Amino acid sequence: MLQISGATWAATIGLVVVLLAIDLVLSGIRPHRVGFREATAWSVFYVAVAVVFGVWFGMTYGGDAGTQFFAGYIVEKSLSVDNLFVFVIIMTTFAVPEEYQHKVLTFGIVLALIMRAIFIALGATLLSLFSFMFLVFGLLLIYTAVQLFRHRNEDPDVEDNAVVRGARRVLPITTEYVDGRIITKVDGRRVLTPLFVVLIAIGSIDLLFALDSIPAVFGVTAEPYIVFVANAFALLGLRALFFLVKGLLDRLVYLSTGLSIILAFIGVKLILHWAHEDVSPGVPEISTAVSLVVIVAVLVVVTVASLIRTKGDPTMKAHAGSLRAHRQTASEPGRSET
């Protein structure tokens, strides 16, 4: 295990907090429609921060540690693109005005970081105490990969979210957005705005993604510090990436297929590691360098193939993929029951 000092942990968390604070301040004091130029500048900035950190980390803790960071970062970045699909669906479903989308995304990123930090601590503890957890995580990722591949041409049904349905049923909620507020007054009575429901939807989706992404990055590295920074840097750039590529997302028709392949590959890697440690040292393992090459290759192939396919057939539209089939409704007779 890497010996990461308390000062390094504190400095890293401080950097993440500062970057989040900048996002919160910008979204809070100047709600606005984020344009392409601004989104590009912030996206380049966050990628540059991650690259500079990775180079420093590799020079300080060794090339293998640097490779693990970049592999983990790429895994989390690729999975975060699927997050973007769902964020677009949520924004569209609830008709969130463009000037408030900045605030919603920042909240979603903060909440995702908090939940993933909890899962990272829990996952690291379980892996250190019980080696069979590598097998459990591997099987979980393979199951997720199979489900995502089966429902790769579907989108998550936000309206069918139990938490969202419950909030709408029991809480007083207005029908209009009110200056980006979560709580407002109507006839002297405090009520919630639709922005609250949007934040509930974002939070519940963040929880589901954390359940998948943490085992995935632990398949690349067992170092809790690397898992944390890979998640943090991938999520920090998510807001800017949303505004940069939301028009391109519809063209990534094979992304869900590619992500299912990546998750299945990492699941197999975890199972082989468990077998190598607990069954027989003769069981081969997959190195981090090989994992990095495979992950990058899959992402390149699915991106190029998607762009070629949609160029030939502009009517095709990408989907985020779903882990379960949608419930059948009267208006959607072709959908399958769960």
C-alpha positions in Angstrom: 0.0 0.0 0.0 1.2 3.5 -0.7 2.2 5.6 2.3 0.1 8.8 1.8 0.8 11.3 4.5 -1.9 13.2 6.3 -0.6 16.4 4.9 -1.0 15.1 1.3 -4.6 14.0 2.1 -5.4 17.4 3.6 -3.9 19.2 0.6 -5.8 17.1 -1.9 -9.1 17.5 -0.1 -8.4 21.2 0.2 -7.8 21.5 -3.6 -11.1 19.6 -4.3 -13.0 21.8 -1.8 -11.5 25.0 -3.4 -12.5 23.9 -6.9 -16.0 23.0 -5.7 -16.3 26.3 -3.9 -15.5 28.1 -7.2 -18.3 26.2 -8.9 -20.8 26.9 -6.1 -19.9 30.6 -6.1 -20.3 30.9 -9.8 -23.6 29.1 -9.9 -24.9 31.0 -6.9 -24.1 34.6 -7.7 -24.3 34.6 -11.4 -27.0 32.1 -12.8 -26.6 32.1 -16.6 -26.7 30.0 -19.7 -23.3 28.4 -20.1 -22.0 28.8 -23.6 -19.7 26.6 -25.7 -16.6 28.8 -25.2 -17.0 28.9 -21.4 -17.7 25.1 -21.2 -14.6 24.4 -23.4 -12.4 26.6 -21.2 -13.5 24.9 -18.0 -13.3 21.4 -19.5 -9.7 22.0 -20.6 -8.9 23.4 -17.2 -10.2 20.4 -15.3 -8.5 17.9 -17.6 -5.3 19.9 -17.3 -5.5 19.8 -13.5 -6.0 16.0 -13.6 -3.1 15.5 -16.0 -0.7 17.7 -13.9 -1.7 15.9 -10.8 -1.2 12.5 -12.5 2.3 13.5 -13.6 3.2 14.8 -10.2 1.8 11.7 -8.6 3.7 9.4 -10.9 7.0 11.2 -10.3 6.5 11.2 -6.6 5.1 7.7 -5.9 6.4 5.8 -9.0 5.3 5.0 -12.5 3.0 2.2 -11.5 1.1 4.5 -9.1 0.8 7.1 -11.9 -0.5 4.5 -14.3 -3.1 3.4 -11.7 -4.3 7.0 -11.3 -4.7 7.6 -15.1 -6.5 4.2 -15.5 -8.8 5.0 -12.7 -9.4 8.5 -13.9 -10.3 7.3 -17.5 -12.6 4.6 -16.1 -14.4 7.2 -13.9 -14.5 9.8 -16.7 -16.0 7.3 -19.1 -18.7 6.3 -16.6 -19.3 10.0 -15.9 -20.3 10.5 -19.5 -23.2 8.0 -18.8 -24.0 10.3 -15.9 -24.4 13.1 -18.3 -26.9 11.2 -20.4 -29.1 10.8 -17.3 -28.6 14.4 -16.3 -29.8 15.5 -19.7 -32.9 13.2 -19.3 -33.6 14.7 -15.8 -33.2 18.3 -17.1 -35.5 17.6 -20.0 -38.1 15.7 -18.0 -38.4 18.4 -15.4 -38.0 21.3 -18.0 -35.2 22.9 -15.9 -34.5 26.4 -17.3 -30.9 26.7 -18.7 -29.9 29.4 -16.2 -30.5 27.0 -13.3 -28.9 23.9 -14.8 -25.5 25.2 -13.6 -26.7 25.1 -10.0 -28.3 21.7 -10.3 -25.2 20.1 -11.8 -22.9 21.6 -9.1 -25.2 20.2 -6.4 -25.2 16.8 -8.1 -21.4 16.8 -8.2 -21.1 17.8 -4.5 -23.5 15.1 -3.5 -21.8 12.5 -5.7 -18.4 13.3 -4.2 -19.8 12.9 -0.6 -21.5 9.6 -1.4 -18.5 8.2 -3.3 -16.2 9.2 -0.4 -18.4 7.1 1.9 -18.4 4.2 -0.5 -14.6 4.4 -1.0 -14.0 4.2 2.8 -16.5 1.3 3.1 -15.1 -0.5 0.0 -11.4 -0.1 1.2 -12.3 -1.4 4.6 -14.1 -4.4 3.2 -11.3 -5.3 0.8 -8.7 -5.0 3.5 -10.7 -7.3 5.9 -12.2 -9.8 3.5 -10.3 -10.8 0.3 -13.5 -12.5 -1.1 -14.9 -9.0 -1.6 -12.9 -8.9 -4.8 -15.0 -11.8 -6.0 -18.2 -10.0 -4.8 -17.3 -6.8 -6.5 -16.3 -8.7 -9.7 -19.6 -10.5 -9.9 -21.5 -7.2 -9.2 -19.7 -5.5 -12.1 -20.4 -8.5 -14.4 -24.1 -8.4 -13.4 -24.2 -4.6 -14.0 -22.5 -5.1 -17.4 -25.1 -7.7 -18.5 -28.0 -5.6 -17.4 -26.6 -2.5 -19.1 -26.0 -4.4 -22.3 -29.5 -5.9 -22.2 -31.1 -2.5 -21.8 -28.6 -0.5 -23.8 -31.3 1.0 -26.0 -33.4 2.3 -23.2 -33.2 5.4 -20.9 -33.7 5.4 -17.1 -37.3 6.2 -16.3 -36.9 9.3 -14.0 -40.7 9.6 -13.4 -40.7 6.0 -12.1 -38.1 6.8 -9.4 -39.6 5.8 -6.1 -38.0 8.7 -4.2 -39.3 11.3 -6.7 -42.8 9.8 -6.6 -42.7 9.8 -2.8 -41.6 13.5 -2.7 -44.3 14.5 -5.1 -46.9 12.6 -3.1 -46.2 13.9 0.4 -44.6 17.3 -0.1 -46.2 20.7 -1.1 -44.5 21.5 -4.5 -45.3 24.4 -6.8 -45.7 24.0 -10.5 -43.3 26.8 -11.4 -39.6 27.5 -10.9 -39.1 30.6 -8.7 -35.8 32.4 -9.4 -33.8 29.3 -8.8 -35.0 28.8 -5.3 -35.7 25.5 -3.6 -38.2 26.9 -1.1 -40.6 29.8 -1.7 -43.8 31.2 -0.2 -47.3 30.9 -1.7 -50.1 32.7 0.1 -47.9 33.0 3.2 -47.1 29.3 3.3 -43.7 27.8 2.7 -43.6 25.3 -0.2 -41.0 23.6 -2.3 -40.3 24.3 -6.0 -39.8 21.8 -8.8 -36.0 22.4 -8.3 -36.2 20.4 -5.1 -37.6 17.4 -7.0 -34.9 17.7 -9.6 -32.2 17.7 -6.8 -33.9 14.6 -5.3 -33.7 12.9 -8.7 -30.1 13.8 -9.2 -29.2 12.6 -5.7 -30.9 9.2 -6.2 -29.2 8.7 -9.5 -25.8 9.7 -8.0 -26.3 6.9 -5.4 -26.9 4.3 -8.1 -23.9 5.4 -10.1 -21.7 5.3 -6.9 -22.7 1.7 -6.4 -21.3 0.8 -9.8 -18.4 3.2 -10.2 -16.6 2.5 -6.9 -16.2 -1.3 -7.5 -15.1 -0.5 -11.1 -12.2 1.8 -10.0 -11.3 -0.7 -7.2 -10.8 -3.1 -10.1 -8.0 -0.9 -11.4 -6.4 0.0 -8.1 -6.8 -1.0 -4.4 -5.3 2.2 -3.2 -8.0 4.3 -1.4 -6.2 7.5 -2.2 -6.0 6.8 -5.9 -9.7 5.8 -5.9 -10.6 9.1 -4.2 -8.6 11.4 -6.5 -9.7 9.5 -9.7 -13.3 10.0 -8.7 -12.8 13.6 -7.5 -11.0 14.8 -10.7 -13.5 13.0 -13.0 -16.5 14.5 -11.2 -15.1 18.0 -10.9 -15.1 18.4 -14.7 -18.6 17.0 -15.1 -20.4 20.3 -15.0 -18.4 21.9 -17.8 -18.4 18.6 -19.8 -22.2 18.6 -19.6 -22.5 21.9 -21.4 -19.8 21.0 -23.8 -21.0 17.7 -25.1 -24.7 17.6 -24.4 -25.3 18.2 -28.1 -22.9 15.3 -29.0 -24.4 12.8 -26.5 -27.1 11.8 -28.9 -24.5 10.6 -31.4 -22.7 8.2 -29.0 -25.0 5.3 -29.9 -22.6 2.6 -28.9 -21.4 4.2 -25.6 -23.6 2.0 -23.4 -22.3 -1.1 -25.2 -18.7 0.1 -24.6 -19.3 0.8 -21.0 -20.9 -2.7 -20.5 -17.7 -4.2 -22.1 -15.5 -2.1 -19.8 -17.4 -3.1 -16.7 -17.4 -6.8 -17.6 -13.6 -6.6 -18.3 -12.9 -5.0 -14.9 -15.2 -7.6 -13.2 -13.2 -10.4 -14.7 -10.0 -8.7 -13.6 -11.3 -8.6 -10.0 -12.3 -12.2 -10.1 -8.9 -13.3 -11.4 -7.2 -11.2 -8.7 -9.3 -13.0 -6.0 -8.5 -16.4 -7.6 -4.8 -15.5 -7.7 -4.8 -14.6 -4.0 -7.2 -17.1 -2.5 -7.3 -20.1 -4.9 -3.9 -20.5 -6.6 -0.9 -18.2 -7.4 -0.9 -19.9 -10.8 -4.1 -18.0 -11.8 -3.0 -15.2 -14.1 -3.8 -11.6 -13.3 -4.4 -8.6 -15.6 -1.9 -5.8 -15.1 -2.9 -2.1 -14.7 -1.1 -1.3 -17.9 -3.1 -3.8 -19.9 -6.3 -2.6 -18.3 -5.5 1.0 -19.3 -4.8 -0.1 -22.9 -8.1 -2.1 -23.1 -10.2 0.7 -21.6 -8.8 3.4 -23.9 -9.1 1.1 -26.9 -12.8 0.3 -26.2 -13.6 4.0 -25.7 -11.9 5.0 -28.9 -13.6 2.2 -30.9 -17.1 2.9 -29.6 -16.7 6.7 -30.1 -15.5 6.3 -33.7 -18.0 3.7 -34.5 -20.8 5.8 -33.1 -19.9 8.9 -35.1 -19.6 6.8 -38.3 -23.0 5.1 -37.7 -24.8 8.4 -36.9 -23.2 10.1 -39.9 -24.7 7.4 -42.1 -28.0 7.4 -40.3 -28.7 10.9 -38.7 -32.0 9.6 -37.3 -30.3 7.3 -34.8 -30.3 8.5 -31.2 -28.1 7.3 -28.3 -29.5 6.1 -25.0 -28.0 6.2 -21.6 -28.8 2.5 -21.0 -30.8 1.2 -18.0 -30.2 -1.5 -15.4 -33.8 -2.7 -15.6 -36.6 -2.7 -18.1 -39.2 0.0 -17.9 -42.6 -0.7 -16.4 -45.2 -1.1 -19.1 -47.7 1.8 -19.3 -50.8 2.3 -21.4 -49.1 4.8 -23.5 -46.1 2.5 -24.1 -47.4 -0.9 -24.9 -44.2 -2.1 -26.4 -42.1 -1.9 -23.2 -41.5 -4.9 -21.1 -42.5 -5.5 -17.5 -39.8 -5.5 -14.8 
